[in-house]
Amino acid sequence: MTMLLSYATVSSDLAEIWGDAWQDPFAREWERLVKLTWRVLRRFGNECIAWGLQTPERRLYQSLRAGLRSDDFGQIVPRSPRLADMHEDMERRWPTFLARYPRFELRLVMQDVSEAIDATSWPYGYEWKLWLWAGGAPDATPVARRMPTEHHAALARLRAAADGWWVWVDGPVGEREFGAIEWRSAAQMDALAADLGERR
């Protein structure tokens, strides 16, 4: 995940990522905490931090609890136990919240799978292969050889629960930077997988 780069667009950036989950009261708490954390990190820490603030993250509240310094960058994360407590509380409640929004959870799991496969933030161009893989046994498709099997159960569960899938759609010029992640129904994914599978 990349760092949310602009304080002015924190809310809109998070809303785009969280999708239907953004209307939940938990999301309002996270929005307020992200803005507070942003101000603390920018004022007392270093701008080159390694987390994106899109979701609760254990490394961040552990760093806030103890503080984090670097010989090269100085104070990276200020010691802030009260802020760490707030992050830890949200991280503790995160699984219960996430279980209410399978589409959002699926998006996060797809990002994790992509990181495991080729260290990228999204499975560009092979979402349909993940769709097929999640619809069968862990070793039932040729593409399974590349897949991190530890993610299969989650993908299969979320495929059924969400009844659809996320795909990256390029912008008009065919470049990723102008595209967006969009939702597709199960029927649309079946058609997409059949079409792309025939071309290969």
PAFIDO-211160 format. One record per residue (C-alpha): x, y, z. Coordinates in Angstrom, 3 decimals, decimal comma, padded with zeros to 6 digits, always signed. Each point is the difference from the previous one (the first is absolute). Example, Ala and Ser with C-alpha at 12.3 -4.5 7.8 and 13.67 -1.06 7.14 Angstrom:
<pts>
u=+012,300; v=-004,500; w=+007,800
u=+001,370; v=+003,440; w=-000,660
</pts>
This chain:
<pts>
u=+000,000; v=+000,000; w=+000,000
u=+001,200; v=+003,461; w=-000,788
u=-000,008; v=+002,947; w=+002,348
u=-003,026; v=+002,282; w=-000,076
u=+001,793; v=+002,985; w=-001,456
u=-002,284; v=+002,951; w=+000,660
u=-001,668; v=+000,977; w=+003,252
u=-002,591; v=+001,935; w=-001,999
u=-001,174; v=-003,178; w=-001,737
u=+000,292; v=-002,492; w=+002,874
u=-003,765; v=-000,448; w=+000,260
u=-000,633; v=-000,420; w=-003,716
u=+003,007; v=-002,321; w=-000,399
u=-001,185; v=-002,217; w=+002,849
u=-003,583; v=+000,040; w=-001,281
u=+001,178; v=-001,295; w=-003,375
u=+001,977; v=-002,824; w=+001,611
u=-002,594; v=-001,023; w=+002,603
u=-002,968; v=+000,069; w=-002,390
u=-003,283; v=-001,092; w=+001,608
u=+001,745; v=-000,344; w=+003,366
u=+000,602; v=+003,739; w=+000,120
u=-003,537; v=+000,687; w=+001,257
u=+000,616; v=-002,001; w=+003,201
u=+000,498; v=+001,893; w=+003,316
u=+003,284; v=-001,884; w=+000,403
u=+001,226; v=+001,728; w=-003,156
u=-000,786; v=+003,414; w=+001,497
u=+002,178; v=-000,890; w=+002,985
u=+002,807; v=-001,084; w=-002,299
u=-000,284; v=+003,183; w=-002,072
u=+000,401; v=+002,176; w=+003,097
u=+002,899; v=-002,095; w=+001,285
u=+001,787; v=+000,084; w=-003,363
u=-000,210; v=+003,792; w=-000,118
u=+001,331; v=+000,292; w=+003,539
u=+002,787; v=-002,482; w=-000,716
u=+000,923; v=+001,813; w=-003,208
u=+000,408; v=+003,283; w=+001,865
u=+002,121; v=-001,618; w=+002,731
u=+002,254; v=-001,827; w=-002,459
u=+000,473; v=+003,030; w=-002,251
u=+000,735; v=+002,325; w=+002,883
u=+002,202; v=-002,169; w=+002,212
u=+001,174; v=-002,832; w=-002,233
u=+001,351; v=-000,585; w=-003,469
u=-002,040; v=+000,213; w=-003,200
u=+001,558; v=-003,195; w=-001,399
u=-002,043; v=-002,460; w=+002,030
u=-000,612; v=-003,591; w=-001,036
u=-003,771; v=-000,315; w=+000,523
u=-002,898; v=+001,301; w=-001,982
u=-002,614; v=+000,726; w=+002,708
u=-002,680; v=-001,691; w=-002,107
u=-000,693; v=-002,617; w=+002,696
u=+001,059; v=-000,709; w=+003,596
u=+003,516; v=-001,378; w=+000,148
u=+001,755; v=-001,580; w=+002,941
u=+003,446; v=+001,284; w=-000,975
u=-001,226; v=+003,579; w=+000,222
u=-001,436; v=-000,123; w=+003,502
u=+003,023; v=-001,929; w=+001,233
u=+002,242; v=+002,720; w=-001,433
u=-002,162; v=+002,727; w=+001,533
u=+000,180; v=-001,697; w=+003,386
u=+003,793; v=-000,133; w=+000,117
u=+000,989; v=+002,681; w=-002,503
u=+002,216; v=-000,710; w=-002,999
u=+003,282; v=+001,639; w=-000,935
u=+002,471; v=-000,481; w=-002,823
u=+003,643; v=+000,984; w=-000,305
u=-000,734; v=+001,279; w=-003,502
u=-003,376; v=+001,693; w=+000,530
u=-000,099; v=+000,841; w=+003,702
u=-003,408; v=-000,177; w=+001,658
u=-002,221; v=-002,028; w=-002,340
u=-002,894; v=-000,644; w=+002,379
u=-000,453; v=+001,976; w=+003,229
u=-000,771; v=-001,849; w=+003,215
u=-003,733; v=+000,417; w=+000,533
u=-001,507; v=-002,642; w=+002,329
u=-003,520; v=+001,490; w=-000,036
u=-000,074; v=+000,003; w=-003,802
u=+001,385; v=-003,544; w=+000,025
u=-002,847; v=-001,077; w=+002,298
u=-002,548; v=+001,416; w=-002,439
u=+001,575; v=-001,871; w=-002,910
u=+000,246; v=-003,226; w=+001,969
u=-003,682; v=+000,227; w=+000,953
u=-001,036; v=+000,403; w=-003,639
u=+002,285; v=-002,819; w=-001,105
u=-001,598; v=-002,251; w=+002,641
u=-003,510; v=+000,788; w=-001,312
u=+001,046; v=-000,192; w=-003,650
u=-000,839; v=-003,701; w=-000,709
u=-003,573; v=+000,382; w=+001,288
u=-000,513; v=+003,099; w=-002,115
u=+001,577; v=-001,519; w=-003,093
u=-002,213; v=-003,090; w=+000,181
u=-003,019; v=+002,218; w=-000,724
u=+001,427; v=+001,131; w=-003,365
u=+001,168; v=-002,897; w=-002,181
u=+000,607; v=+002,231; w=-003,041
u=+002,417; v=+002,153; w=+001,958
u=+001,701; v=-003,006; w=+001,558
u=+000,331; v=-001,579; w=-003,446
u=+001,729; v=+003,091; w=-001,345
u=+002,531; v=-000,124; w=+002,835
u=+000,613; v=-003,734; w=-000,426
u=+000,550; v=+000,451; w=-003,749
u=+002,630; v=+002,622; w=+000,803
u=+001,678; v=-002,420; w=+002,418
u=+000,016; v=-002,742; w=-002,641
u=+001,572; v=+002,347; w=-002,522
u=+002,709; v=+000,973; w=+002,470
u=+000,716; v=-003,676; w=+000,642
u=+000,218; v=-000,849; w=-003,707
u=+001,979; v=+002,866; w=-001,487
u=+000,305; v=+002,733; w=+002,653
u=-002,478; v=+002,310; w=-001,722
u=-002,998; v=+001,713; w=+001,543
u=-002,576; v=-001,544; w=-002,323
u=-000,311; v=-003,161; w=-002,178
u=-000,074; v=+001,999; w=-003,225
u=-001,316; v=-002,030; w=-002,890
u=-000,440; v=-003,301; w=+001,805
u=-002,991; v=+000,728; w=+002,234
u=-001,988; v=-002,416; w=-002,150
u=+002,513; v=-002,755; w=+000,719
u=-000,452; v=+000,596; w=+003,727
u=-003,763; v=-000,162; w=-000,559
u=+000,282; v=-003,418; w=-001,631
u=+002,479; v=-001,239; w=+002,594
u=-002,236; v=+001,072; w=+002,884
u=-002,902; v=-001,831; w=-001,594
u=+001,690; v=-003,388; w=+000,132
u=+002,427; v=-002,046; w=+002,036
u=+003,381; v=+001,557; w=+000,917
u=+001,818; v=-002,105; w=-002,609
u=-002,798; v=-000,348; w=-002,577
u=+001,213; v=+002,522; w=-002,605
u=+003,297; v=+000,427; w=-001,881
u=+000,466; v=+003,420; w=+001,536
u=-000,032; v=-001,558; w=+003,481
u=+003,743; v=-000,628; w=-000,264
u=+000,634; v=+003,727; w=+000,445
u=-002,559; v=+000,609; w=+002,699
u=+000,716; v=+000,277; w=+003,730
u=-002,219; v=-002,838; w=+001,212
u=-000,420; v=+001,562; w=+003,433
u=-002,323; v=+002,577; w=-001,598
u=-002,253; v=-002,455; w=-001,814
u=-002,448; v=-000,582; w=+002,844
u=-000,552; v=+003,732; w=+000,528
u=-000,459; v=+000,676; w=-003,711
u=-002,444; v=-002,897; w=-000,354
u=-002,013; v=+001,157; w=+002,995
u=-000,131; v=+003,595; w=-001,185
u=-000,809; v=-000,984; w=-003,595
u=-003,138; v=-001,687; w=+001,296
u=-000,874; v=+002,663; w=+002,576
u=+000,485; v=+003,018; w=-002,274
u=-001,406; v=-001,665; w=-003,147
u=+002,421; v=+001,906; w=-002,185
u=+003,602; v=+001,174; w=-000,396
u=+002,213; v=+003,049; w=-000,329
u=+001,837; v=+000,796; w=-003,231
u=+002,294; v=+002,773; w=-001,131
u=-001,378; v=+001,928; w=-002,967
u=+002,434; v=+002,141; w=-001,974
u=-000,919; v=+003,547; w=-000,904
u=-000,728; v=+001,197; w=-003,557
u=+003,668; v=+000,167; w=-000,896
u=+000,617; v=-003,560; w=+001,171
u=+002,356; v=+000,971; w=+002,802
u=-000,301; v=-001,246; w=+003,574
u=+000,468; v=+003,412; w=+001,560
u=-003,252; v=+001,142; w=-001,602
u=-001,963; v=-003,106; w=+000,970
u=-001,910; v=-001,148; w=+003,052
u=-000,997; v=-003,116; w=+001,908
u=-003,621; v=-000,836; w=-000,826
u=-002,530; v=-002,570; w=+001,156
u=-001,257; v=-002,770; w=-002,276
u=-002,878; v=-002,399; w=+000,687
u=+000,492; v=-003,773; w=-000,013
u=-001,627; v=-000,215; w=-003,433
u=+002,279; v=+002,710; w=-001,354
u=+003,051; v=-001,763; w=+001,390
u=-001,022; v=-003,320; w=-001,534
u=-000,360; v=+001,722; w=-003,373
u=+003,317; v=+001,837; w=+000,390
u=+001,844; v=-003,165; w=+001,011
u=-001,478; v=-001,914; w=-002,946
u=+000,953; v=+002,755; w=-002,419
u=+003,555; v=+000,468; w=+001,256
u=+000,516; v=-003,735; w=+000,367
u=-000,877; v=-000,552; w=-003,654
u=+002,606; v=+002,545; w=-001,105
u=+002,854; v=-001,872; w=+001,663
</pts>
